[in-house]
Amino acid sequence: MDTTVCGGGTRVPKNNREYWLSKIARNVARDKQHLADYEVMGWQALVLWECELKDEAVLAERLRDFLLDD
């Protein structure tokens, strides 16, 4: 899963830096595991980031490509 899609990826708060780095790492690992689990079950998942929703034409093309992929 690409966490740099929205130009720079995640930003870590200055306060409690170690907590946030650990939390983000756990979230990334969890998300990767969930995507792998879906694949084992025969599902495909499309991950969309908030920044990818701004350009409707690009979003429509991604959705169309994903849904029509055989």
C-alpha positions as CSV (number, residue, x, y, z in Angstrom):
1,M,0.0,0.0,0.0
2,D,1.4,3.3,-1.0
3,T,1.3,5.9,1.8
4,T,2.9,8.7,-0.3
5,V,0.0,9.1,-2.7
6,C,-1.1,12.5,-1.4
7,G,2.3,14.1,-1.8
8,G,4.5,13.3,1.2
9,G,2.5,10.6,2.9
10,T,1.9,10.9,6.6
11,R,3.1,13.7,8.9
12,V,4.2,12.8,12.4
13,P,3.2,15.1,15.2
14,K,6.1,16.6,17.1
15,N,4.6,15.7,20.4
16,N,4.7,12.0,21.4
17,R,6.6,11.3,18.2
18,E,7.5,7.7,19.2
19,Y,3.8,6.9,20.0
20,W,2.7,8.2,16.6
21,L,5.5,6.4,14.7
22,S,4.5,3.2,16.4
23,K,0.8,3.7,15.8
24,I,1.3,4.5,12.1
25,A,3.5,1.4,11.7
26,R,0.8,-0.7,13.3
27,N,-1.9,0.8,11.1
28,V,0.1,0.2,7.9
29,A,0.8,-3.5,9.0
30,R,-2.9,-4.0,9.8
31,D,-4.0,-2.5,6.5
32,K,-1.6,-4.7,4.5
33,Q,-2.8,-7.8,6.4
34,H,-6.4,-6.9,5.7
35,L,-5.7,-6.5,2.0
36,A,-3.9,-9.9,2.0
37,D,-6.8,-11.5,3.8
38,Y,-9.3,-10.1,1.2
39,E,-7.1,-11.5,-1.6
40,V,-7.1,-15.0,0.0
41,M,-10.9,-14.8,0.1
42,G,-11.1,-14.0,-3.6
43,W,-11.8,-10.3,-3.1
44,Q,-10.1,-7.4,-4.7
45,A,-9.8,-4.0,-2.9
46,L,-9.2,-0.6,-4.2
47,V,-7.6,1.8,-1.8
48,L,-8.4,5.5,-2.4
49,W,-6.9,8.3,-0.4
50,E,-8.8,11.5,0.3
51,C,-6.5,13.5,-2.0
52,E,-7.5,11.2,-4.9
53,L,-11.1,12.2,-4.7
54,K,-10.5,15.8,-5.9
55,D,-10.1,15.2,-9.6
56,E,-13.4,13.6,-10.6
57,A,-12.2,12.6,-14.1
58,V,-9.1,10.7,-12.7
59,L,-11.3,9.2,-10.0
60,A,-13.8,8.0,-12.5
61,E,-11.1,6.4,-14.6
62,R,-9.6,4.6,-11.6
63,L,-12.9,3.3,-10.6
64,R,-13.8,2.2,-14.1
65,D,-10.4,0.5,-14.6
66,F,-10.8,-1.3,-11.2
67,L,-14.4,-2.4,-11.8
68,L,-13.8,-3.5,-15.4
69,D,-10.6,-5.4,-14.7
70,D,-11.1,-9.0,-15.7
